[in-house]
Amino acid sequence: MYKYGVLLYWSNTDQAYVAEIPELPGCMAHGDTQEAALQSVNEATRLWLDTAKEFGDPIPEPAGERLTPA
């Protein structure tokens, strides 16, 4: 099982919490609460990994380090 870091923040533009997995390009989700955003990004991560496996794309190893926003 992969364990990626998650960036979680409030977006004024979207008026929602956003959770993203920086190590998986494009893998992010949102929710009305922090918990909802995290639950959604966990599902998005599973889908991202399943799709990468299906198409034989490389899957980045988790860095296992503290994340900093880009």
Backbone as JSON, one array per atom type, in Angstrom:
{
  "sequence": "MYKYGVLLYWSNTDQAYVAEIPELPGCMAHGDTQEAALQSVNEATRLWLDTAKEFGDPIPEPAGERLTPA",
  "N": [[0.84, -1.18, 0.0], [0.54, 2.18, -0.85], [1.67, 5.2, 0.67], [1.02, 8.34, 0.57], [1.78, 11.81, 1.04], [-0.51, 14.42, 1.95], [-1.75, 17.51, 0.89], [-3.75, 19.84, 2.41], [-6.12, 22.33, 2.2], [-7.99, 25.44, 2.48], [-9.93, 26.77, -0.1], [-10.59, 29.86, -1.27], [-11.56, 30.59, -3.74], [-12.98, 28.31, -4.66], [-14.6, 27.93, -2.52], [-14.39, 25.77, -0.76], [-12.85, 22.96, 0.91], [-9.73, 21.76, -0.19], [-7.98, 18.91, -1.11], [-4.92, 17.58, -1.98], [-2.65, 15.4, -3.72], [0.5, 15.84, -4.09], [2.52, 14.29, -5.28], [1.3, 12.76, -7.17], [0.45, 13.66, -10.15], [-2.18, 15.87, -10.82], [-3.93, 14.67, -9.07], [-6.38, 15.33, -7.02], [-8.98, 16.53, -4.8], [-12.1, 17.8, -3.53], [-14.1, 19.16, -0.81], [-16.86, 19.94, 1.41], [-16.11, 19.89, 4.03], [-13.09, 19.31, 5.96], [-12.79, 16.6, 6.45], [-14.45, 15.46, 4.49], [-13.11, 16.24, 2.16], [-10.69, 14.86, 2.48], [-11.61, 12.22, 2.47], [-12.6, 12.08, -0.14], [-10.24, 12.54, -1.62], [-8.81, 10.28, -0.99], [-10.23, 8.31, -2.36], [-9.84, 9.32, -4.96], [-7.09, 8.93, -5.15], [-6.91, 6.12, -5.12], [-8.22, 5.61, -7.57], [-6.47, 6.96, -9.33], [-4.12, 5.44, -9.04], [-5.06, 2.89, -9.85], [-5.67, 3.43, -12.54], [-3.15, 4.12, -13.54], [-1.83, 1.66, -13.22], [-3.38, 0.07, -14.94], [-2.76, 1.15, -17.46], [-0.08, 0.81, -17.54], [1.55, 2.85, -16.65], [4.16, 4.66, -14.93], [4.39, 4.51, -11.37], [4.82, 6.78, -8.92], [7.05, 6.53, -6.15], [6.22, 7.07, -2.74], [7.49, 9.99, -1.18], [7.92, 10.23, 1.52], [8.56, 12.35, 3.09], [8.28, 15.63, 4.6], [5.82, 17.66, 3.13], [5.8, 20.51, 1.01], [4.02, 23.33, -0.13], [3.69, 23.94, -3.64]],
  "CA": [[0.0, 0.0, 0.0], [1.28, 3.44, -0.93], [1.28, 6.21, 1.66], [1.42, 9.64, 0.06], [1.41, 12.99, 1.82], [-1.67, 15.16, 1.44], [-1.87, 18.94, 1.21], [-5.16, 20.15, 2.65], [-6.25, 23.77, 2.4], [-9.25, 26.08, 2.13], [-9.87, 27.54, -1.33], [-11.59, 30.93, -1.36], [-12.13, 30.55, -5.08], [-13.94, 27.22, -4.75], [-15.39, 27.88, -1.3], [-14.35, 24.37, -0.34], [-11.54, 22.43, 1.27], [-9.09, 21.03, -1.28], [-6.93, 17.97, -0.72], [-4.19, 17.13, -3.17], [-1.5, 14.52, -3.57], [1.46, 16.46, -5.01], [3.35, 13.3, -5.97], [0.49, 12.16, -8.22], [-0.02, 14.82, -10.91], [-3.61, 16.0, -11.08], [-4.74, 13.94, -8.09], [-6.91, 16.22, -5.99], [-10.42, 16.45, -4.59], [-12.57, 18.87, -2.64], [-15.26, 18.82, 0.02], [-17.38, 21.0, 2.27], [-15.37, 19.8, 5.28], [-11.78, 18.7, 5.8], [-13.0, 15.15, 6.41], [-15.01, 15.11, 3.18], [-12.04, 16.4, 1.17], [-9.75, 13.75, 2.66], [-12.27, 11.0, 2.01], [-12.65, 12.14, -1.6], [-8.91, 12.4, -2.21], [-8.42, 8.88, -0.85], [-10.84, 7.63, -3.51], [-9.14, 9.79, -6.16], [-5.79, 8.27, -5.17], [-7.14, 4.74, -5.57], [-8.52, 5.65, -9.0], [-5.24, 7.37, -10.02], [-3.22, 4.28, -9.04], [-5.66, 1.85, -10.69], [-5.53, 3.84, -13.94], [-1.73, 4.0, -13.89], [-1.55, 0.23, -13.36], [-4.08, -0.41, -16.13], [-2.08, 1.61, -18.66], [1.35, 0.56, -17.43], [2.27, 4.09, -16.35], [4.95, 4.55, -13.7], [3.76, 4.96, -10.13], [5.86, 7.36, -8.07], [7.18, 6.08, -4.77], [6.02, 8.17, -1.8], [8.74, 10.59, -0.73], [8.07, 10.0, 2.94], [9.1, 13.58, 3.69], [7.33, 16.72, 4.77], [5.46, 18.31, 1.88], [5.68, 21.97, 1.0], [3.23, 23.75, -1.3], [4.46, 24.35, -4.83]],
  "C": [[0.89, 1.25, 0.0], [0.76, 4.42, 0.1], [1.86, 7.54, 1.21], [1.0, 10.74, 1.03], [0.27, 13.73, 1.15], [-1.54, 16.63, 1.85], [-3.36, 19.25, 1.31], [-5.26, 21.64, 2.95], [-7.64, 24.25, 2.0], [-9.03, 26.9, 0.86], [-10.98, 28.59, -1.32], [-12.3, 30.92, -2.7], [-13.24, 29.51, -5.19], [-14.91, 27.16, -3.58], [-15.53, 26.44, -0.8], [-12.94, 24.04, 0.15], [-11.02, 21.63, 0.08], [-8.0, 20.15, -0.68], [-6.23, 17.51, -1.98], [-3.0, 16.28, -2.79], [-0.44, 15.02, -4.55], [2.29, 15.46, -5.83], [2.62, 12.6, -7.12], [-0.13, 13.29, -9.03], [-1.52, 14.78, -11.2], [-4.5, 15.32, -10.07], [-5.14, 14.9, -6.97], [-8.42, 16.05, -5.91], [-10.81, 17.58, -3.65], [-13.76, 18.37, -1.82], [-15.66, 20.01, 0.87], [-16.67, 21.04, 3.62], [-14.0, 19.18, 5.0], [-11.92, 17.18, 5.65], [-13.51, 14.7, 5.05], [-13.94, 15.21, 2.09], [-11.05, 15.25, 1.27], [-10.35, 12.43, 2.18], [-12.3, 10.95, 0.48], [-11.28, 11.95, -2.22], [-8.38, 10.97, -2.02], [-8.98, 8.06, -2.01], [-10.15, 8.04, -4.81], [-7.76, 9.13, -6.27], [-5.93, 6.83, -5.64], [-7.4, 4.69, -7.07], [-7.28, 6.0, -9.82], [-4.31, 6.16, -10.15], [-3.76, 3.15, -9.92], [-5.47, 2.17, -12.18], [-4.08, 3.71, -14.39], [-1.35, 2.54, -14.1], [-2.15, -0.32, -14.66], [-3.33, -0.05, -17.42], [-0.57, 1.41, -18.61], [2.18, 1.81, -17.19], [3.06, 3.93, -15.05], [4.18, 5.14, -12.5], [4.87, 5.49, -9.23], [5.87, 6.75, -6.67], [6.91, 7.28, -3.85], [7.37, 8.69, -1.29], [8.99, 10.32, 0.75], [8.69, 11.18, 3.68], [7.99, 14.6, 3.84], [7.08, 17.41, 3.43], [5.44, 19.82, 2.05], [4.89, 22.36, -0.24], [4.12, 24.22, -2.43], [4.31, 25.82, -5.11]]
}
